[in-house]
Amino acid sequence: MDISTKDTPAPPTPPTSEAREDKRVERGVTRLGDRVFLGLSRGSGVFLLVLMAAIAVFLSYRAALAISKDEANFFTTFEWNPTAVPPVFGIAVLAFGTIVSSVIAMAIAVPVAVGIALFITHYAPRRLGGPIAYVIDLLAAVPSIVYGLWGILVLVPQLDGLYGWLNDYLGWTGILEWQGGAPRSMLTVGILLAIMILPIITNVSREVFRQVPRMHEEAALALGATRWEVIRMAVLPFGRSGVISASMLGLGRALGETMAVAMVLSSSFEINLSLLDPGGGTFAQNIASKFSEATEMGRDALIASGLVLFVITLLVNGAARLIIARRKEFSGANA
């Protein structure tokens, strides 16, 4: 006699540890340490936002008091005299000097820093790359006042030859025309700032290049690529967002540098076409040099200029975030 059998259902599979953990999290059953860490992390983020908002409100309030009494256009005036009756001051010279000096510093520092980082990570032997990286790390710890002293005592006297060469061969452009005198100009400030931000960009770029997946480089080598082609096709695309982030960190220091710029620059409230002529100023340098002797109105005017620097910094960081977000899918980090 044939006996018909029915399909017996398979026994249920026990839930995995990840599934059990997910259920515990959904039910809110977490360990005390997790709850404490979550609260501290969330509180730190909220505190940072509150602090940024408090700074913005304070700067805006004091800036509004100053600008309401300013008899000139705050954004286009080439004069700084908040103690006059009526007060007359503007940030045209300061904005120009801050942007120009920072652009010069970035144009010099970023290529050099990326080259040093690539040399340490992909060209130099270990016994040579280690000491070079150590020296770069030491440069990042040098105080700004030391850079300023070195700039005024060593760098400025040695730039006569460079300024003369630029005037002889590129003076016809007008931008690099030199009329003589001490080389305490925006170009000198840019060179000094480039030296100051070089360690920051180098160190961050070096660590980013070290994170490149080894498989990417080996795959390029297996296809017959040279070492430079490996760097161009595998290393640089992967580290592009990291280099941008490092550059923004360096730019932040260049925008806000005070004492070194104040010691090297022969400041004046005028804009020169030539980068080699003395004169100009920056936001941070103007605040550092005038705050101690400023009256209440003068302090409010300086705070107003600080608000503009605050906004510029936020815009720069926001632009960097947009660039990184647009380039993220092409960086190779998700491959």
BAZA-789547 format. One record per residue (C-alpha): residue number from 1; residue in three letters; x, y, z. Coordinates in steps of 0.001 Angstrom, whole numbers, plus 500000, padded with zeros to 6 digits. Layout:
BEGIN
{i: NUM, aa: Ala, east: X, north: Y, up: Z} .
...
***
This chain:
BEGIN
{i: 1, aa: Met, east: 500000, north: 500000, up: 500000} .
{i: 2, aa: Asp, east: 501361, north: 503420, up: 498992} .
{i: 3, aa: Ile, east: 501773, north: 505865, up: 501781} .
{i: 4, aa: Ser, east: 501541, north: 509534, up: 500718} .
{i: 5, aa: Thr, east: 503745, north: 511895, up: 502689} .
{i: 6, aa: Lys, east: 503281, north: 515602, up: 503070} .
{i: 7, aa: Asp, east: 506109, north: 518105, up: 502908} .
{i: 8, aa: Thr, east: 507139, north: 518925, up: 506433} .
{i: 9, aa: Pro, east: 507975, north: 522588, up: 507035} .
{i: 10, aa: Ala, east: 511622, north: 523380, up: 507687} .
{i: 11, aa: Pro, east: 512433, north: 524300, up: 511261} .
{i: 12, aa: Pro, east: 512762, north: 528070, up: 511779} .
{i: 13, aa: Thr, east: 516300, north: 529375, up: 511672} .
{i: 14, aa: Pro, east: 517437, north: 530996, up: 514873} .
{i: 15, aa: Pro, east: 517966, north: 534766, up: 514616} .
{i: 16, aa: Thr, east: 521517, north: 535915, up: 514160} .
{i: 17, aa: Ser, east: 523346, north: 538063, up: 516682} .
{i: 18, aa: Glu, east: 522963, north: 541102, up: 514413} .
{i: 19, aa: Ala, east: 519197, north: 540604, up: 514207} .
{i: 20, aa: Arg, east: 518968, north: 540243, up: 517985} .
{i: 21, aa: Glu, east: 521005, north: 543408, up: 518431} .
{i: 22, aa: Asp, east: 518782, north: 545291, up: 515966} .
{i: 23, aa: Lys, east: 515687, north: 544208, up: 517906} .
{i: 24, aa: Arg, east: 517245, north: 545353, up: 521153} .
{i: 25, aa: Val, east: 518055, north: 548737, up: 519642} .
{i: 26, aa: Glu, east: 514529, north: 549063, up: 518246} .
{i: 27, aa: Arg, east: 513093, north: 548321, up: 521689} .
{i: 28, aa: Gly, east: 515403, north: 550883, up: 523256} .
{i: 29, aa: Val, east: 517215, north: 548211, up: 525249} .
{i: 30, aa: Thr, east: 520805, north: 549453, up: 525092} .
{i: 31, aa: Arg, east: 523623, north: 549442, up: 527535} .
{i: 32, aa: Leu, east: 524193, north: 552338, up: 529912} .
{i: 33, aa: Gly, east: 527508, north: 553206, up: 528248} .
{i: 34, aa: Asp, east: 525799, north: 553457, up: 524853} .
{i: 35, aa: Arg, east: 523145, north: 555803, up: 526195} .
{i: 36, aa: Val, east: 525761, north: 557967, up: 527913} .
{i: 37, aa: Phe, east: 527898, north: 558144, up: 524766} .
{i: 38, aa: Leu, east: 524859, north: 558958, up: 522610} .
{i: 39, aa: Gly, east: 523832, north: 561731, up: 524978} .
{i: 40, aa: Leu, east: 527329, north: 563224, up: 525118} .
{i: 41, aa: Ser, east: 527710, north: 563118, up: 521347} .
{i: 42, aa: Arg, east: 524327, north: 564690, up: 520756} .
{i: 43, aa: Gly, east: 524923, north: 567293, up: 523445} .
{i: 44, aa: Ser, east: 528295, north: 568216, up: 521950} .
{i: 45, aa: Gly, east: 526738, north: 568761, up: 518535} .
{i: 46, aa: Val, east: 523930, north: 570896, up: 519950} .
{i: 47, aa: Phe, east: 526396, north: 572891, up: 522075} .
{i: 48, aa: Leu, east: 528544, north: 573599, up: 519023} .
{i: 49, aa: Leu, east: 525542, north: 574905, up: 517092} .
{i: 50, aa: Val, east: 524468, north: 577058, up: 520038} .
{i: 51, aa: Leu, east: 528004, north: 578422, up: 520397} .
{i: 52, aa: Met, east: 528209, north: 579306, up: 516708} .
{i: 53, aa: Ala, east: 524824, north: 580996, up: 516887} .
{i: 54, aa: Ala, east: 525872, north: 582968, up: 519991} .
{i: 55, aa: Ile, east: 529038, north: 584171, up: 518251} .
{i: 56, aa: Ala, east: 527064, north: 585192, up: 515165} .
{i: 57, aa: Val, east: 524486, north: 587073, up: 517256} .
{i: 58, aa: Phe, east: 527160, north: 588901, up: 519259} .
{i: 59, aa: Leu, east: 529122, north: 589919, up: 516183} .
{i: 60, aa: Ser, east: 525981, north: 590976, up: 514322} .
{i: 61, aa: Tyr, east: 524719, north: 593104, up: 517222} .
{i: 62, aa: Arg, east: 527997, north: 594952, up: 517756} .
{i: 63, aa: Ala, east: 528531, north: 595322, up: 514018} .
{i: 64, aa: Ala, east: 525064, north: 596813, up: 513569} .
{i: 65, aa: Leu, east: 525856, north: 599430, up: 516232} .
{i: 66, aa: Ala, east: 529023, north: 600455, up: 514415} .
{i: 67, aa: Ile, east: 527673, north: 600408, up: 510863} .
{i: 68, aa: Ser, east: 524640, north: 602479, up: 511880} .
{i: 69, aa: Lys, east: 527006, north: 605315, up: 512884} .
{i: 70, aa: Asp, east: 529331, north: 604985, up: 509898} .
{i: 71, aa: Glu, east: 529063, north: 607930, up: 507534} .
{i: 72, aa: Ala, east: 530796, north: 606070, up: 504702} .
{i: 73, aa: Asn, east: 530034, north: 602904, up: 502787} .
{i: 74, aa: Phe, east: 531268, north: 600068, up: 504982} .
{i: 75, aa: Phe, east: 532120, north: 597801, up: 502039} .
{i: 76, aa: Thr, east: 533764, north: 600226, up: 499590} .
{i: 77, aa: Thr, east: 535508, north: 602885, up: 501698} .
{i: 78, aa: Phe, east: 539337, north: 603002, up: 501606} .
{i: 79, aa: Glu, east: 539679, north: 604648, up: 505027} .
{i: 80, aa: Trp, east: 539678, north: 603480, up: 508642} .
{i: 81, aa: Asn, east: 538956, north: 606296, up: 511084} .
{i: 82, aa: Pro, east: 536205, north: 605233, up: 513526} .
{i: 83, aa: Thr, east: 537262, north: 607920, up: 516037} .
{i: 84, aa: Ala, east: 536470, north: 610782, up: 513661} .
{i: 85, aa: Val, east: 533383, north: 612914, up: 514074} .
{i: 86, aa: Pro, east: 531419, north: 611529, up: 512331} .
{i: 87, aa: Pro, east: 533056, north: 608058, up: 512099} .
{i: 88, aa: Val, east: 534342, north: 607007, up: 508684} .
{i: 89, aa: Phe, east: 535600, north: 603478, up: 508068} .
{i: 90, aa: Gly, east: 535369, north: 600681, up: 505502} .
{i: 91, aa: Ile, east: 536769, north: 597232, up: 504767} .
{i: 92, aa: Ala, east: 537643, north: 597477, up: 501065} .
{i: 93, aa: Val, east: 541405, north: 597416, up: 501693} .
{i: 94, aa: Leu, east: 541133, north: 594723, up: 504372} .
{i: 95, aa: Ala, east: 539021, north: 592409, up: 502215} .
{i: 96, aa: Phe, east: 541342, north: 592848, up: 499247} .
{i: 97, aa: Gly, east: 544463, north: 592191, up: 501306} .
{i: 98, aa: Thr, east: 543009, north: 589159, up: 503081} .
{i: 99, aa: Ile, east: 541873, north: 587501, up: 499865} .
{i: 100, aa: Val, east: 545014, north: 588299, up: 497866} .
{i: 101, aa: Ser, east: 547457, north: 587146, up: 500558} .
{i: 102, aa: Ser, east: 545486, north: 583936, up: 501110} .
{i: 103, aa: Val, east: 545332, north: 583181, up: 497372} .
{i: 104, aa: Ile, east: 549099, north: 583691, up: 497063} .
{i: 105, aa: Ala, east: 549702, north: 581432, up: 500055} .
{i: 106, aa: Met, east: 547457, north: 578696, up: 498678} .
{i: 107, aa: Ala, east: 548997, north: 578908, up: 495190} .
{i: 108, aa: Ile, east: 552444, north: 578342, up: 496690} .
{i: 109, aa: Ala, east: 551654, north: 575928, up: 499511} .
{i: 110, aa: Val, east: 549189, north: 573443, up: 497983} .
{i: 111, aa: Pro, east: 551366, north: 572134, up: 495101} .
{i: 112, aa: Val, east: 554444, north: 571957, up: 497337} .
{i: 113, aa: Ala, east: 552537, north: 570227, up: 500145} .
{i: 114, aa: Val, east: 550971, north: 567649, up: 497832} .
{i: 115, aa: Gly, east: 554374, north: 566975, up: 496262} .
{i: 116, aa: Ile, east: 555988, north: 566461, up: 499674} .
{i: 117, aa: Ala, east: 553153, north: 564155, up: 500759} .
{i: 118, aa: Leu, east: 553500, north: 562062, up: 497587} .
{i: 119, aa: Phe, east: 557259, north: 561888, up: 497997} .
{i: 120, aa: Ile, east: 556993, north: 560684, up: 501599} .
{i: 121, aa: Thr, east: 554328, north: 558064, up: 500872} .
{i: 122, aa: His, east: 555329, north: 556737, up: 497428} .
{i: 123, aa: Tyr, east: 558913, north: 557666, up: 496572} .
{i: 124, aa: Ala, east: 561094, north: 558100, up: 499649} .
{i: 125, aa: Pro, east: 562497, north: 555028, up: 501431} .
{i: 126, aa: Arg, east: 561229, north: 554484, up: 504954} .
{i: 127, aa: Arg, east: 564438, north: 555621, up: 506631} .
{i: 128, aa: Leu, east: 564263, north: 558932, up: 504737} .
{i: 129, aa: Gly, east: 560493, north: 559506, up: 504736} .
{i: 130, aa: Gly, east: 560234, north: 559140, up: 508523} .
{i: 131, aa: Pro, east: 562635, north: 562001, up: 509391} .
{i: 132, aa: Ile, east: 561097, north: 564266, up: 506740} .
{i: 133, aa: Ala, east: 557612, north: 563664, up: 508137} .
{i: 134, aa: Tyr, east: 558928, north: 564335, up: 511651} .
{i: 135, aa: Val, east: 560414, north: 567685, up: 510607} .
{i: 136, aa: Ile, east: 557151, north: 568670, up: 508905} .
{i: 137, aa: Asp, east: 555279, north: 567820, up: 512112} .
{i: 138, aa: Leu, east: 557645, north: 570067, up: 514080} .
{i: 139, aa: Leu, east: 556991, north: 572973, up: 511723} .
{i: 140, aa: Ala, east: 553282, north: 572752, up: 512532} .
{i: 141, aa: Ala, east: 554077, north: 573358, up: 516225} .
{i: 142, aa: Val, east: 556040, north: 576592, up: 515709} .
{i: 143, aa: Pro, east: 554138, north: 579591, up: 517190} .
{i: 144, aa: Ser, east: 553010, north: 582388, up: 514918} .
{i: 145, aa: Ile, east: 555149, north: 584977, up: 516681} .
{i: 146, aa: Val, east: 558260, north: 582931, up: 515855} .
{i: 147, aa: Tyr, east: 557292, north: 582865, up: 512197} .
{i: 148, aa: Gly, east: 556794, north: 586631, up: 512368} .
{i: 149, aa: Leu, east: 560234, north: 587222, up: 513898} .
{i: 150, aa: Trp, east: 561829, north: 584956, up: 511323} .
{i: 151, aa: Gly, east: 559956, north: 586745, up: 508567} .
{i: 152, aa: Ile, east: 561005, north: 590259, up: 509560} .
{i: 153, aa: Leu, east: 564629, north: 589372, up: 510438} .
{i: 154, aa: Val, east: 565461, north: 586721, up: 507815} .
{i: 155, aa: Leu, east: 562872, north: 586511, up: 505035} .
{i: 156, aa: Val, east: 562363, north: 590205, up: 504255} .
{i: 157, aa: Pro, east: 566100, north: 591050, up: 503849} .
{i: 158, aa: Gln, east: 566573, north: 588073, up: 501508} .
{i: 159, aa: Leu, east: 563774, north: 588996, up: 499100} .
{i: 160, aa: Asp, east: 565504, north: 591916, up: 497389} .
{i: 161, aa: Gly, east: 567005, north: 589617, up: 494770} .
{i: 162, aa: Leu, east: 563680, north: 587901, up: 494041} .
{i: 163, aa: Tyr, east: 561853, north: 591214, up: 493812} .
{i: 164, aa: Gly, east: 564510, north: 592601, up: 491467} .
{i: 165, aa: Trp, east: 564299, north: 589525, up: 489225} .
{i: 166, aa: Leu, east: 560493, north: 589705, up: 489098} .
{i: 167, aa: Asn, east: 560666, north: 593410, up: 488253} .
{i: 168, aa: Asp, east: 563213, north: 592847, up: 485479} .
{i: 169, aa: Tyr, east: 561370, north: 590022, up: 483728} .
{i: 170, aa: Leu, east: 557708, north: 590432, up: 484755} .
{i: 171, aa: Gly, east: 557488, north: 594075, up: 485746} .
{i: 172, aa: Trp, east: 555826, north: 594894, up: 482435} .
{i: 173, aa: Thr, east: 552667, north: 593207, up: 483718} .
{i: 174, aa: Gly, east: 552227, north: 595899, up: 486380} .
{i: 175, aa: Ile, east: 551301, north: 593260, up: 488956} .
{i: 176, aa: Leu, east: 554962, north: 592436, up: 489651} .
{i: 177, aa: Glu, east: 556459, north: 595901, up: 489234} .
{i: 178, aa: Trp, east: 558799, north: 596975, up: 492042} .
{i: 179, aa: Gln, east: 559535, north: 600601, up: 492869} .
{i: 180, aa: Gly, east: 562268, north: 599785, up: 495388} .
{i: 181, aa: Gly, east: 562157, north: 599941, up: 499161} .
{i: 182, aa: Ala, east: 561772, north: 597246, up: 501777} .
{i: 183, aa: Pro, east: 559934, north: 594173, up: 500417} .
{i: 184, aa: Arg, east: 557170, north: 594249, up: 503038} .
{i: 185, aa: Ser, east: 554309, north: 593738, up: 500640} .
{i: 186, aa: Met, east: 551422, north: 591362, up: 499999} .
{i: 187, aa: Leu, east: 553709, north: 588947, up: 498155} .
{i: 188, aa: Thr, east: 555964, north: 588703, up: 501206} .
{i: 189, aa: Val, east: 552925, north: 588049, up: 503388} .
{i: 190, aa: Gly, east: 551745, north: 585374, up: 500965} .
{i: 191, aa: Ile, east: 555133, north: 583628, up: 501030} .
{i: 192, aa: Leu, east: 555211, north: 583679, up: 504836} .
{i: 193, aa: Leu, east: 551647, north: 582364, up: 505085} .
{i: 194, aa: Ala, east: 552499, north: 579613, up: 502598} .
{i: 195, aa: Ile, east: 555333, north: 578458, up: 504870} .
{i: 196, aa: Met, east: 553005, north: 578544, up: 507872} .
{i: 197, aa: Ile, east: 550205, north: 576490, up: 506300} .
{i: 198, aa: Leu, east: 552514, north: 574063, up: 504504} .
{i: 199, aa: Pro, east: 552768, north: 571594, up: 507462} .
{i: 200, aa: Ile, east: 548983, north: 571379, up: 507904} .
{i: 201, aa: Ile, east: 548280, north: 570590, up: 504262} .
{i: 202, aa: Thr, east: 551227, north: 568206, up: 504034} .
{i: 203, aa: Asn, east: 550321, north: 566175, up: 507108} .
{i: 204, aa: Val, east: 546666, north: 565725, up: 506217} .
{i: 205, aa: Ser, east: 547436, north: 564922, up: 502565} .
{i: 206, aa: Arg, east: 550078, north: 562416, up: 503637} .
{i: 207, aa: Glu, east: 547631, north: 560521, up: 505825} .
{i: 208, aa: Val, east: 545022, north: 560543, up: 503054} .
{i: 209, aa: Phe, east: 547462, north: 559121, up: 500495} .
{i: 210, aa: Arg, east: 548380, north: 556352, up: 502925} .
{i: 211, aa: Gln, east: 544743, north: 555230, up: 502980} .
{i: 212, aa: Val, east: 544650, north: 554472, up: 499252} .
{i: 213, aa: Pro, east: 543612, north: 550802, up: 498848} .
{i: 214, aa: Arg, east: 546624, north: 548705, up: 497987} .
{i: 215, aa: Met, east: 544556, north: 546779, up: 495449} .
{i: 216, aa: His, east: 544048, north: 549931, up: 493377} .
{i: 217, aa: Glu, east: 547785, north: 550499, up: 493065} .
{i: 218, aa: Glu, east: 548558, north: 546845, up: 492397} .
{i: 219, aa: Ala, east: 545875, north: 546685, up: 489724} .
{i: 220, aa: Ala, east: 547375, north: 549696, up: 487947} .
{i: 221, aa: Leu, east: 550859, north: 548198, up: 488161} .
{i: 222, aa: Ala, east: 549551, north: 544899, up: 486814} .
{i: 223, aa: Leu, east: 548212, north: 546733, up: 483771} .
{i: 224, aa: Gly, east: 551689, north: 548115, up: 483078} .
{i: 225, aa: Ala, east: 551347, north: 551583, up: 484588} .
{i: 226, aa: Thr, east: 554430, north: 553498, up: 485689} .
{i: 227, aa: Arg, east: 554741, north: 554870, up: 489200} .
{i: 228, aa: Trp, east: 553577, north: 558323, up: 488084} .
{i: 229, aa: Glu, east: 550615, north: 556790, up: 486242} .
{i: 230, aa: Val, east: 549678, north: 554901, up: 489398} .
{i: 231, aa: Ile, east: 549702, north: 558170, up: 491323} .
{i: 232, aa: Arg, east: 547739, north: 559973, up: 488617} .
{i: 233, aa: Met, east: 545092, north: 557270, up: 488087} .
{i: 234, aa: Ala, east: 544767, north: 555706, up: 491561} .
{i: 235, aa: Val, east: 546253, north: 557872, up: 494311} .
{i: 236, aa: Leu, east: 545211, north: 561396, up: 493352} .
{i: 237, aa: Pro, east: 541575, north: 560544, up: 492464} .
{i: 238, aa: Phe, east: 541175, north: 558678, up: 495744} .
{i: 239, aa: Gly, east: 542716, north: 561495, up: 497812} .
{i: 240, aa: Arg, east: 541139, north: 564447, up: 496004} .
{i: 241, aa: Ser, east: 538526, north: 565155, up: 498675} .
{i: 242, aa: Gly, east: 541136, north: 564773, up: 501418} .
{i: 243, aa: Val, east: 543480, north: 567229, up: 499715} .
{i: 244, aa: Ile, east: 540624, north: 569708, up: 499379} .
{i: 245, aa: Ser, east: 539854, north: 569341, up: 503082} .
{i: 246, aa: Ala, east: 543526, north: 569831, up: 503949} .
{i: 247, aa: Ser, east: 543672, north: 572925, up: 501766} .
{i: 248, aa: Met, east: 540631, north: 574378, up: 503502} .
{i: 249, aa: Leu, east: 542294, north: 573842, up: 506879} .
{i: 250, aa: Gly, east: 545339, north: 575701, up: 505628} .
{i: 251, aa: Leu, east: 543207, north: 578447, up: 504122} .
{i: 252, aa: Gly, east: 541461, north: 578893, up: 507464} .
{i: 253, aa: Arg, east: 544782, north: 579591, up: 509146} .
{i: 254, aa: Ala, east: 545877, north: 581920, up: 506345} .
{i: 255, aa: Leu, east: 542659, north: 583941, up: 506603} .
{i: 256, aa: Gly, east: 542929, north: 584359, up: 510373} .
{i: 257, aa: Glu, east: 546663, north: 584841, up: 510859} .
{i: 258, aa: Thr, east: 547480, north: 587935, up: 512929} .
{i: 259, aa: Met, east: 550887, north: 588543, up: 514499} .
{i: 260, aa: Ala, east: 553066, north: 587174, up: 511704} .
{i: 261, aa: Val, east: 551262, north: 589341, up: 509149} .
{i: 262, aa: Ala, east: 551330, north: 592382, up: 511437} .
{i: 263, aa: Met, east: 555099, north: 592076, up: 511872} .
{i: 264, aa: Val, east: 555939, north: 591594, up: 508190} .
{i: 265, aa: Leu, east: 553440, north: 593816, up: 506358} .
{i: 266, aa: Ser, east: 553935, north: 597551, up: 505986} .
{i: 267, aa: Ser, east: 550235, north: 598239, up: 506392} .
{i: 268, aa: Ser, east: 548385, north: 601187, up: 504900} .
{i: 269, aa: Phe, east: 544836, north: 601761, up: 503756} .
{i: 270, aa: Glu, east: 545473, north: 601749, up: 500037} .
{i: 271, aa: Ile, east: 545264, north: 599150, up: 497319} .
{i: 272, aa: Asn, east: 548266, north: 598857, up: 495008} .
{i: 273, aa: Leu, east: 548107, north: 597196, up: 491623} .
{i: 274, aa: Ser, east: 551552, north: 595691, up: 492144} .
{i: 275, aa: Leu, east: 551926, north: 592880, up: 494670} .
{i: 276, aa: Leu, east: 555499, north: 594047, up: 495350} .
{i: 277, aa: Asp, east: 554653, north: 597536, up: 496604} .
{i: 278, aa: Pro, east: 554312, north: 598049, up: 500374} .
{i: 279, aa: Gly, east: 550821, north: 598646, up: 501674} .
{i: 280, aa: Gly, east: 547532, north: 596948, up: 502209} .
{i: 281, aa: Gly, east: 546183, north: 595092, up: 505225} .
{i: 282, aa: Thr, east: 544150, north: 592117, up: 506373} .
{i: 283, aa: Phe, east: 541208, north: 591700, up: 508736} .
{i: 284, aa: Ala, east: 543110, north: 589821, up: 511412} .
{i: 285, aa: Gln, east: 546180, north: 592071, up: 511203} .
{i: 286, aa: Asn, east: 544058, north: 595221, up: 511502} .
{i: 287, aa: Ile, east: 542177, north: 593867, up: 514533} .
{i: 288, aa: Ala, east: 545379, north: 592793, up: 516295} .
{i: 289, aa: Ser, east: 547170, north: 596090, up: 515722} .
{i: 290, aa: Lys, east: 544323, north: 598476, up: 516566} .
{i: 291, aa: Phe, east: 542245, north: 596735, up: 519235} .
{i: 292, aa: Ser, east: 544383, north: 597693, up: 522256} .
{i: 293, aa: Glu, east: 544129, north: 601428, up: 521602} .
{i: 294, aa: Ala, east: 540621, north: 601524, up: 520142} .
{i: 295, aa: Thr, east: 537759, north: 603396, up: 521747} .
{i: 296, aa: Glu, east: 534326, north: 601818, up: 522208} .
{i: 297, aa: Met, east: 533335, north: 602925, up: 518723} .
{i: 298, aa: Gly, east: 536625, north: 601625, up: 517344} .
{i: 299, aa: Arg, east: 536096, north: 598247, up: 518983} .
{i: 300, aa: Asp, east: 532635, north: 597988, up: 517474} .
{i: 301, aa: Ala, east: 534107, north: 598814, up: 514062} .
{i: 302, aa: Leu, east: 536763, north: 596130, up: 514494} .
{i: 303, aa: Ile, east: 534076, north: 593643, up: 515526} .
{i: 304, aa: Ala, east: 532172, north: 594551, up: 512363} .
{i: 305, aa: Ser, east: 535247, north: 593693, up: 510315} .
{i: 306, aa: Gly, east: 535555, north: 590468, up: 512310} .
{i: 307, aa: Leu, east: 531983, north: 589603, up: 511333} .
{i: 308, aa: Val, east: 532929, north: 589894, up: 507661} .
{i: 309, aa: Leu, east: 535896, north: 587577, up: 508233} .
{i: 310, aa: Phe, east: 533561, north: 585172, up: 510046} .
{i: 311, aa: Val, east: 531190, north: 585135, up: 507064} .
{i: 312, aa: Ile, east: 534053, north: 584657, up: 504594} .
{i: 313, aa: Thr, east: 535308, north: 581674, up: 506593} .
{i: 314, aa: Leu, east: 531843, north: 580106, up: 506636} .
{i: 315, aa: Leu, east: 531461, north: 580612, up: 502882} .
{i: 316, aa: Val, east: 534870, north: 579064, up: 502204} .
{i: 317, aa: Asn, east: 534077, north: 576009, up: 504309} .
{i: 318, aa: Gly, east: 530637, north: 575694, up: 502733} .
{i: 319, aa: Ala, east: 532159, north: 575827, up: 499249} .
{i: 320, aa: Ala, east: 534662, north: 573152, up: 500253} .
{i: 321, aa: Arg, east: 531854, north: 570904, up: 501475} .
{i: 322, aa: Leu, east: 530021, north: 571329, up: 498172} .
{i: 323, aa: Ile, east: 533143, north: 570493, up: 496172} .
{i: 324, aa: Ile, east: 533812, north: 567394, up: 498256} .
{i: 325, aa: Ala, east: 530191, north: 566260, up: 497956} .
{i: 326, aa: Arg, east: 530223, north: 566639, up: 494168} .
{i: 327, aa: Arg, east: 533555, north: 564820, up: 493816} .
{i: 328, aa: Lys, east: 532830, north: 562040, up: 496305} .
{i: 329, aa: Glu, east: 531435, north: 559561, up: 493786} .
{i: 330, aa: Phe, east: 534519, north: 559988, up: 491599} .
{i: 331, aa: Ser, east: 537105, north: 559784, up: 494386} .
{i: 332, aa: Gly, east: 537462, north: 556009, up: 494314} .
{i: 333, aa: Ala, east: 536685, north: 555751, up: 498020} .
{i: 334, aa: Asn, east: 533592, north: 553670, up: 497329} .
{i: 335, aa: Ala, east: 535216, north: 551294, up: 494892} .
***
